[in-house]
Amino acid sequence: MLSANSSEPIHWRSRLAPTPSGYLHLGNAYNFLLTWLWIHHLGGELWLRIDDLDQARVRLEYIEDIFQQLDWLGLDTDQGPRSVGELQKTWTQQLRTERYLSALTTLKNTGDLHRCICSRRQWQSLVGEEGRYPETCRHQQHTAEQPGSWRIRLPRTATIRWQKWSSGQEELDLADEMGDFVIQRRDRQVAYQLASCLDDLDWQMNLLIRGIDLRPSTAAQSYLLRLLEPEQAYPAVLHHSLLTDEGNRKFSKSDGALSLHILKKQGYTPADVYRSCAQWQQWPEASSVQSLNDLQQSFALALKQES
């Protein structure tokens, strides 16, 4: 059982993995702060990974915003790019395309994928926008030459379990939640689930801190890892609650009012973000937080109360 109190020494490693498809918002900041606090508490390593695989959505100003906001919040990382130039030269996911395609070939050869020629509009017309893929091509023999995507072939019941940080387990029926999800898109780009799984594997991540909305992604990536590396343990995962609006809807990068660069223009300071993070988590002395060090102390008090 992975635990901060494990008798076996563990070198903890986690990552920040923003996608440069919009300006970072307050929810991103809270996730970054939680990850930074935990990995510093554990004496581990924090890596920065910028998920720039989908180049159609990447814009230079969004990449620059990531570095600017990390600097503004005072969050240091141990590995990863420190500038746009370093990202493009050394750390971009574009440099890992062969790695992703090799894993894709492995999954094809083991019969774990099937070809789907349906467009999203076609299959959603059968189940609605919120429905899962209805397996329209699962039993067809479409060739790779036909325009389409590659999907995972899930068992009828696919209950996936993974280690919950810091103790216990979580589980999710992936077949019921996602169905046969896409591994390579119609435009031949490898999908996020496979790229993220492989990046975490190759970087030896063993603790992931993610929003609770990403539980299906956690299950999907855990399942893929078991197919590709059955002896490799999936990282322990802490799924935290989400920052929501008055209608209980989660904030996203489309919520410009909560973008950090807008909040800064309105007079927000890093201290305001630290304090609101502590209040969101209901940590002790949250209202007194004025600095990153204060936030660490509030976090430490919360851990002490839970122990």
N, C-alpha and C positions, 0 to 999 in steps of 0.2 A: 504494500500500500504506500503510494507516494505521499509524503507528509513532510512538513517543515521540521517535524520532530523525529524523522526516521533515524534509526541507528546507523544506517549506511550513509556515508557521505555522498551527497548528490550535488553535482555542479549544475545549478539551475540556469536555464537559458530561455529567454522570452524575446518577443519582438513587437515592434510597432509596425503595422502594415497598412498605411493609408493608400487609398486609390486616388490619383490626381485627376478626378473627374468633376471636381468642384472645389470651392474654398472650404477649408476645415471649419467645423462648427463646434458649438459648445459640447455636444455629445462626444465628438472626437477627442476634445481636450480632456474630458472626464475619463475616457478609456485610457488615454495616454498616461494620465496621472496615476490611475490605479495600477497600470502595468509597471510604471516606473517605481512606485512605492513598494509593490510586492517584490520586484527583483532586487531592489536595494536592501529591503528587509532580509532577503534570503542570501545576500552576498553573491548574487549571480551576474550574468551578462545580459545586457539589453542591446538588441540589434535593431537597426532600422532597415525595413524592406519597403520599397515603394512599388506597389502593384501596378506597373505601367504596361502590362501585356496588351490591353485593349487600346491600341494607339489611336483609334478613331475618336476616343473620348478624352484623351490626354491633351492638356494644353500647358504651355510653358508657364503661364502665370499660376496655374494650380500647383505645379511642382515647386516653384519658387515659394509659394505660400506655405508649403509644408515646412521648409527649412526656416522661414521667417517665424512661424508660430512656435516651433520647437525652441527656437532661440528665445523668443519672447517669454515662454513659460519656464525657461531655464532647465529644460530636460536634456540631459546629456545621454549619448548612446556610446556603446563600446565598439560596435562594428556597423558598417554600412556607409552609404554615401553621406558626405557633408556639404555637397554643393550639387548644382545641376550638372556641372561638368563631370564630376566624379560619378554621378549616376549614369550618365550617358556613356562614359568610357569603360566603367568597370562593373556597375551594379544593376544595370537595366535587365529586366526579364527577357528582353529581346535576345540577349546573349545566351540564354538557356533554351532556346527553341529546340535544338537537337536533343537535349535531355528530355523535354516534354514529349517530343515525337517518338523517341525511343520507348518511353513508357506506354504511349498510345499503341505502338506496334505490339508490345508485349500483351496488352489487354485484348487486342484483335486476335492474336495467335492463340490465346487461351480460350477463345470463344466467349469472352465476357462482354462483348459489345455487339450491337446490331445496328444496321444501317436504317436510317429514317429519312424519307424523302418529303415528309409533311412540313409545311411551313407552320410557324406558330399560329397564324391566323386560321389555318385549316383545322388544326386539332383543337384549338380553343373554341371554335364554332360548335364543337361536339360537347364540350364540358364547361364552357364559360371561362372567363379570365382567371378566376380563382381556382379552377379545377386542375388536377394533375394530368400529366400525359396519359392518354387512354390506350396506349400500346397498339396504335393503329398499324405500325410497321413491324412489330416485334416478331411476328411469325411469317413475314415476307422475306424473300431472298433478293433484296436489292443489292446491286453491285456498287463498288466504290466509285465507278465512273458516273453514276447518276448523281445529280446535284442533291445534296442533303447533308445531314449531320450524323455523327456517331453517338449512340446512347449506350449507357451501361445496361446490362441485362440483369436486373435484380431478381432474387428469389421472390416468390409470392408473399412470403413474410420475411422481412429483413430487420429483425430487432437488433439494433446496434448499441453496444454498451461501451462506455469509456470512463476513465478515471475522473472523478469530480474533485476539484481542488477544494479543500485539502484532504478530504477523506470521503469515502463512499463512492458510489457510481451513479451515473445517469444513463438513461436509455431512451431510444426513440425508434419507432418502426419506420424505417426509411422508405420502404415500399409504399406504405400508406401516406407518408408525408410528402414525398417527392416523386415517386414512381421512377421510371427509367430516365434518369437525368442525362443531360447532354455532356459529353466528354470532349467532342470537337464540333465546333459550330459549322454552319453551312458555308461560311467564308473561309473555312479550313483553319481557323484560329483555335488553338487548344483552349478549353474552357477553364474558368477560374478554379473550379474544384480540383482539377488535376494539377494545375500549376502550383496552387497553394500547398497542396499535400506534399508535392515533391520538394518545394522550397523548404518547408518545415523539416522534412526528412533529411535533406542534404545539409542543412544548417544545424541539425541536431537540436531542434527546439524540444523542450520537455515541459513547458508551461505556457499555455495560451490563455489570454484574458480577453473575452469577447462579449459582445452584447447578447442578451438572451434570444434575440431575433435570429441569431446565427446558429442556433442549435441544429437545424437541418443541415447546414453546411458542415458543422462538426461531425455529424453522423456520416455524411457523404464522404468526407475526407478520411475519416477513420476506416470506412469500408474499402476505399481505394487503397489505403496503405496495407490493409490485410491481404488484398489481392496481389499487390506488388512486392511487399516485404512481410510475409506472414509471421516472421520471428521478431519483427520490430514493434515495440509498444507505442501506441499513440500517445501524444502528450497529455498530461493532466490539463483540465480545462476549468476555468472559473467563468461562468456565464453571469454577467451582472445585469441588473435592471436597466431600463432605458430611460433617457430623458424624454418626457412627453409633454405635449401641449394640453390645453384645457379640455380638448376633446379626446384625450388619451391616445393621441396619434404621435408616433415617434418622430423626432426631428430628423431632417435629412439635409443634404447639401443644397437642396432647392430652397431651404428656409433661409433666405439671405439675411434676415434680421438677426439670426443667431450665428452668422459667420464671424469668426474671431476678428477678422480684419475690419468688419463693420462695428463690432462691439468696441474695439480699440478706438475707433474714430468717435464713438459716443462717450468716451471717457473711462471705459473699463480698464482695469489694471490687472496684472497677474494675480495680485492679492485677492481681487474680487472673484477670480476664477477658482483659486485655491479654496477660498471660504465657501463658495457655493457648492464646490465638490464635496467638502466635508459635511455640509448641511444636507446635501442630496443623500449621502450615505448615513446620515444621522450619527456621526461620530462625536465623541465627547469634546467639549469646548470648541465646537465648530464655529460659533459666532466670534471667537477670539482669534481665529486664524488670520495672520497678516503676511505670512511668507511661506515659502516651500518648506523651510525647516519646521515652522509651526504645523503645517499639514502633516509632515512626517510624525510629529509628536502626537497629533490627534489620532492618526492612523495607529500608532503604537498603543495608545490608550484603548482604542477599540479592540485591538487584538488581545490585550491583557484582560479586558472584560469578558471576552469570549472564551478564554482559556480556563 
